[in-house]
Amino acid sequence: MEKRKMKPGAFLRRYIRVIAAGIVLLCIFMMAFFAPVIATHDPMQTDMYNMNQLPNEEHIMGTDCYGRDLFSRIVYGSRMSLIISITVNVCAIVIGTCLGLLVGYFKWADRIIMRILEGIRALPMIVFAITLITVLGSGVDKLLICLTVVNLPGIARLVRSQVLSIREKEFVECAKANGASNLRIMFKYILPQCTSPLIIRFTSGLGNTILTQASLSFLGVGLDPRIPNWGGIINEAKNLVMIQPHQCGYAGLAIMITVLAFSIMGDGLRDILDPRLR
């Protein structure tokens, strides 16, 4: 039977969100990759004679309270936000998937490990993140550990729900009858069935992690404020929001666009990959 071709209108309706979000995210990734070329000034260089300047020819977004160029700090802030978000979500997906397979396949693990993860999940995410980063201390490595732990329960719970519905299917029973080990069954037969939900969770998780990281930096418990990051820019400018709202506005707009693009991308991929929505 000849496969029917999708009409252009139907193609656009199906993929328009993914295409639009992909274009925006591509621009953001390009900005982060080519930050040294795009930035007009050194984002770390202070100039006390030119602090709190309005946008002008030399500083197109103005300067902050230390005289640093806001445009350059926002450009370099995209690099830090993406590096942290991607690293955290890759680590969380790998560890969370292993935990989800374990607790979904073995009942003893479900009774022990899942109770611990549910206890963590019961806490408000931002409160738990603040507590953890306060205990661990400041630094990029500590922030990566903190955000990875915060994301683990949701991913483990997602994989567990998939494993519980898959482990009783016929192809898994056939593998058991043929003498396949539990490890082989989990990673060869069950894990591939969890790929689509994990791709969707990874994409949407990137935006959530950027928002959480910016929130922690805004509250002063995230990155070193000297390191260009969007949350830190808003934190430093919060006392001037009524006088020079642009200092907060540009960084807030960058966060909003990036998080919204990742969210739209995740929703679009869900509609494409989830067979129930086709």
C-alpha positions, 0 to 999 in steps of 0.5 A: 500500500502506498504511503500517503504524503502529509499535506503542507498545511497538516505538516505545519499544524503538526510541527509548527510549535517544534519548528518555532521553538527550535528556531528560537533555541537555535538562536540562543545556543548560537549566542551562547557558543559565539559569546566571545564574538557577540559580546561587546565588552568584557562581562567581568570588567568593572568601571565605577565611572560609568555605572548605572548608565542608560542604554547608549551607543557604547553600551546598548543595554546600559551598565549595571551598578558596577559599571559592567556592560549589561549586554555582554553579561546577558550574552555570557549568562546564556552560556552559563545557564545552558551549560548548567541546565544541560549538565544537570538534566543529563546527570538526572536522566541517567541516574533517575532512569537507573533508579526508576528501572530498579524500583519499578522492576524489584518490589523490595527496591520500590518499598525502600528507595521510592519512599525516600524519593517520595519524601524528597518530592513532597518538599517544595522544590525551591525550598529543598534546593535552597536547603541543599545548596546552603548545606553543600556550600556555594560553587558551580559543582555544588549547584550541579549536585543540588539541582541534579538531586532536586530533579531525580524524584520526578524522573525516577517516578516517570520511569517507574510508571513506565516499567510497571506497565511494561514488565507484565507484557508478553515480550518481557515474559518471553525473555524471562522464559528464555533465561534472560537476566534481570539486568538484560531485561531492564536495559534491553527490553524495558528501557527502549520503551521509555525513550519517548517520555524521557526525551519529553522530560529532558526537553521540558526539564531544561527550561525548569532547571534554568528557572530554578537556577535563576531563582537561586541566584536571585535569592543569593544562594546560587552562583557567585554573583561575579559570574555572569548569570541571569538570576544574578543580574536581576538580584543586583538590579532589584534595588533599582527596579523603579529607577532603571527597570531595564537592568532587570527587564533584559535578564528577565526577558531572556529567562522568559524567552528561553524557558518558554521555548523549552516548554513549547518544544517539550509540548510539541514533542509530546504531541508528536511522540505520544501515540495517544495524541496522534 
